Amino acid sequence: MPLYPEDRLVLSGEPEQLIQAETFLALRDLEEDYAEEEQFGIAEIPLAADSPLIGRSLAQAKFRETYRVTAISIHRGEQQITSPAKDEVLKSGDRLIITGKAAVVQELQKRGTL
């Protein structure tokens, strides 16, 4: 798949791998060129034990519309579900890897859980 100017690239992997990729792509230098509102963030946020999301799919929960971020992965115990389908049902103990505008991601991180 070709990349085009102004495409956004989301990488997933172990922390060491992501550091290597960041260095390779020279993203640290590019980050300063973007206005804060254009920057994207990524975070892992666990579901609360009593979360209303448990037992609902991402589509049923209208996850993207409600939280204004995209769930790009779900950590479920030792299992990692990359690029979860919209019909993926969320379970107790799930940890969601989310991405979106940096300010929105930071806001959700402050909540601690979903």
Buried (B, 14 or more C-beta within 10 A) or exposed (E): EEEEEEEEEEEBEEEEEBEEEEEEEEEEEEEEEEEEEEEBBBBEBBBBEEBEBBEBBBEEBEBBEEBBBBBBBBBBEEEEBEEBEEEBBBEEEBBBBBBBBBEBBEBBEEEEEB
